Amino acid sequence: MPLPAEAGSPATPDAAAPALRLQVYLARCGISSRRAAERLIAEGRVAVNGAVVTAQGLKVTARDTVLVDGRPARPETRTVYLLLNKPAGYLCASSDPRGRPLALSLLPPGNERLFSVGRLDLRSCGLIIFTNDGEFASKAGHPRSGLEKEYLVESTVPIPGRMVSECLKGVYIDGVLYKAKSMEKLGPRSLRVVLVEGKNREIRRLFAFYHLHVDTIRRVRIGPVTIDGLAEGSSRSLSAEEAAGLLGAHVTQKEEHDGHSD
């Protein structure tokens, strides 16, 4: 996946480009990541040339008419990569039937259809990336990418010392292994946690397992990108170097791990 020379740079659509699998085409249209596009297809929300498609594998070109929820899907002419310091109470979604505030509303206005890379739940705050580049989102947001996410976590009650050592070894909750890449106590009620795989609500599940209540969860780093200098509720564009680093960070981390295992 080629990266732009700078965030927000023009894309270069090629009329003679070969046919693409439908989920890849939707990702390049900025609809969603490839994995999310596969779900849209399976749910019957995508139509090609007037026919609803539910099976994976169909190939399309720019000459085909592709609709998602009745709206045309066309390749983006500009790629956007935005880093947001999300306050708690904002939802990372394109809409909400309950009318809760959307993190998207905090971003600069634009014509691109943006979506978040990965998750950051309603009550959590800190860094989240928004983009219209589905290929980038598929690679950077995949649970197996190995991309580190660092969090500062506050508990409402003192944290038992055994939690750190046990979480570094890994604990099973409902048959699922939860394991921190690193974890350290910063105070009686505070932790610094680094996760790699990023299971859904992983920190909250770990706290519940130890009968603790989360006060705050703040994500302060995604791979090589940190929260430094970005005020809560503010956003900025990622540089090309940062975007490339997000894709390459997991390779570097894996190589370092492999080197230590010799």
C-alpha positions in Angstrom: 0.0 0.0 0.0 1.7 3.2 -1.1 1.6 6.0 1.5 1.0 9.7 0.5 3.9 12.2 0.5 2.1 13.9 3.3 -1.2 13.6 5.1 -4.1 14.7 2.9 -2.2 14.3 -0.3 -4.1 13.7 -3.6 -4.5 10.0 -4.6 -3.7 9.0 -8.2 -6.7 7.0 -9.5 -5.9 4.9 -12.6 -8.7 4.3 -15.1 -6.8 1.3 -16.4 -6.4 -0.3 -13.0 -7.2 -4.0 -12.9 -10.3 -5.4 -11.3 -10.3 -5.5 -7.5 -12.1 -7.7 -5.0 -15.1 -5.9 -3.8 -13.9 -5.6 -0.2 -10.6 -4.1 -1.4 -12.5 -1.7 -3.7 -14.7 -0.5 -0.7 -11.6 0.0 1.4 -10.0 2.1 -1.3 -13.3 4.1 -1.5 -12.8 5.0 2.2 -15.9 3.1 3.3 -14.2 1.0 5.9 -11.3 -1.4 6.4 -11.3 -4.6 4.4 -12.5 -6.7 7.3 -15.4 -4.3 8.0 -16.2 -4.2 4.2 -16.5 -8.0 4.3 -19.1 -7.6 7.0 -21.0 -5.0 5.0 -21.1 -7.4 2.1 -22.3 -10.4 4.2 -25.0 -8.2 5.7 -26.4 -7.4 2.2 -25.7 -3.7 2.4 -23.7 -3.6 -0.9 -25.1 -3.6 -4.4 -23.1 -3.9 -7.7 -24.8 -2.8 -10.9 -28.2 -3.0 -9.3 -27.8 -6.4 -7.7 -27.2 -7.0 -4.0 -24.0 -8.9 -3.3 -23.6 -11.1 -0.2 -20.8 -13.5 -1.3 -17.2 -12.6 -1.0 -14.8 -12.6 -3.9 -16.7 -10.6 -6.6 -14.3 -8.4 -8.6 -15.2 -4.8 -9.7 -13.6 -1.9 -11.6 -14.2 1.8 -11.6 -16.7 1.3 -14.4 -19.0 -0.7 -12.1 -21.7 1.1 -10.1 -21.2 0.2 -6.4 -23.7 1.3 -3.7 -23.3 0.9 0.1 -26.6 1.5 1.9 -27.9 3.1 -1.3 -25.0 5.6 -1.5 -22.5 5.5 -4.3 -19.0 4.2 -3.4 -16.2 5.8 -5.4 -12.4 5.7 -4.9 -11.2 8.6 -2.7 -9.3 11.4 -4.5 -7.5 12.4 -1.3 -6.1 10.3 1.6 -6.5 11.6 5.1 -4.8 10.4 8.3 -5.8 12.3 11.5 -4.8 11.7 15.1 -7.4 12.7 17.7 -7.0 13.0 21.4 -10.5 11.8 22.2 -12.2 12.9 25.4 -14.2 10.4 27.4 -17.9 10.4 26.5 -17.4 10.5 22.7 -18.3 7.5 20.6 -16.0 6.2 17.8 -18.8 5.5 15.2 -20.3 7.1 12.2 -23.7 7.5 13.8 -25.5 6.6 17.0 -29.3 6.0 17.3 -29.1 7.2 21.0 -27.7 10.5 20.0 -24.4 10.3 21.9 -21.6 12.7 20.9 -19.4 11.4 18.1 -15.6 11.6 18.0 -16.0 12.5 14.3 -17.6 15.8 15.3 -14.3 16.9 16.8 -12.4 16.5 13.6 -11.8 19.4 11.0 -14.6 19.6 8.4 -14.0 17.8 5.1 -15.6 15.9 2.3 -13.9 12.6 3.0 -15.8 9.8 4.7 -13.6 8.9 7.7 -13.6 6.0 10.1 -11.5 5.0 13.1 -8.6 2.6 13.1 -9.2 0.2 15.9 -11.3 0.9 18.9 -11.4 3.3 21.9 -14.6 2.8 24.0 -17.0 5.5 25.0 -15.6 5.9 28.5 -11.9 5.8 27.5 -9.9 8.8 26.3 -6.7 9.4 24.4 -5.3 8.6 21.0 -7.4 7.3 18.1 -6.6 7.5 14.4 -9.2 8.4 11.7 -8.6 7.8 8.0 -10.3 7.2 4.7 -7.6 4.7 3.7 -9.1 1.3 4.1 -5.8 -0.5 3.2 -3.9 1.4 5.9 -6.7 0.7 8.4 -6.7 -3.0 7.6 -2.9 -3.3 8.3 -2.5 -0.9 11.2 -5.7 -1.9 12.9 -5.5 -5.7 12.6 -5.3 -7.4 16.1 -2.3 -9.4 14.7 -0.4 -6.4 13.5 1.7 -6.4 16.7 1.3 -2.6 17.0 1.9 -1.5 20.6 -0.7 0.6 22.4 0.2 2.3 25.7 -2.3 3.3 28.3 -2.3 5.1 31.7 -4.9 3.6 33.9 -6.4 4.8 37.2 -8.3 2.5 39.6 -10.9 3.6 42.1 -9.2 1.4 44.7 -5.6 0.2 45.4 -4.3 -2.3 42.8 -2.9 -5.6 44.2 0.8 -6.2 43.5 0.1 -9.7 42.1 -1.9 -8.3 39.2 1.2 -7.0 37.5 3.1 -10.3 37.6 0.1 -12.4 36.7 -0.9 -10.2 33.7 2.6 -10.3 32.4 2.5 -14.1 32.4 -1.1 -14.1 31.1 -4.5 -14.9 32.7 -7.4 -16.8 31.3 -10.8 -15.1 31.5 -13.8 -17.2 30.2 -11.3 -19.4 28.4 -9.5 -16.5 26.6 -5.9 -15.6 27.3 -5.3 -11.9 28.3 -1.6 -10.9 28.5 0.1 -7.5 28.7 3.2 -6.8 26.7 4.4 -4.7 29.7 2.7 -3.4 32.9 4.1 -1.4 35.8 2.6 0.3 38.9 3.0 4.1 38.9 1.3 4.4 42.2 -1.1 2.6 44.6 -4.0 3.1 42.1 -2.3 3.7 38.8 -0.7 1.5 36.1 1.1 1.9 32.8 0.0 -0.8 30.4 1.3 -1.8 27.0 -0.9 -4.1 24.9 -0.2 -5.6 21.5 -3.1 -7.8 20.4 -5.7 -5.4 21.7 -8.8 -7.6 22.5 -12.1 -5.8 22.9 -12.3 -4.0 26.3 -9.1 -5.9 27.5 -8.1 -3.6 30.3 -11.7 -3.4 31.7 -12.0 -7.2 31.6 -8.7 -7.5 33.5 -9.8 -5.0 36.1 -13.1 -6.8 36.6 -11.2 -10.1 36.9 -9.3 -8.7 39.9 -12.5 -7.1 41.3 -11.3 -3.6 40.5 -13.1 -0.6 39.1 -11.6 1.6 36.4 -11.6 5.3 37.0 -9.9 6.4 33.8 -8.2 4.8 30.8 -6.1 7.1 28.6 -4.3 5.8 25.5 -1.0 7.8 25.3 0.8 6.0 22.5 0.1 4.0 19.3 3.3 2.5 18.0 5.7 5.3 17.5 3.1 8.1 17.7 2.6 9.7 21.1 0.1 12.0 22.7 2.7 14.7 23.5 1.6 18.2 22.6 -1.9 17.2 21.5 -4.6 18.7 23.8 -7.7 16.8 24.7 -10.3 17.2 22.0 -7.7 18.3 19.4 -6.5 16.6 16.3 -3.6 16.8 13.9 -2.5 15.2 10.6 -0.1 12.3 10.7 3.1 12.8 8.8 4.1 10.4 6.1 6.9 9.2 8.4 4.4 8.5 11.2 2.0 6.7 8.9 4.9 4.5 7.6 6.1 3.9 11.2 2.6 2.7 12.2 2.8 0.1 9.4 6.4 -0.8 10.1 6.5 -0.8 13.9 5.2 -4.3 14.3 7.9 -5.6 11.9 10.6 -3.9 14.0 9.1 -5.2 17.2 8.9 -8.8 15.9 12.5 -8.6 14.7 13.6 -7.5 18.1 11.7 -10.3 19.8 13.1 -12.9 17.4 16.6 -11.6 18.1 16.1 -12.0 21.9 15.0 -15.6 21.4 18.2 -16.9 19.9 
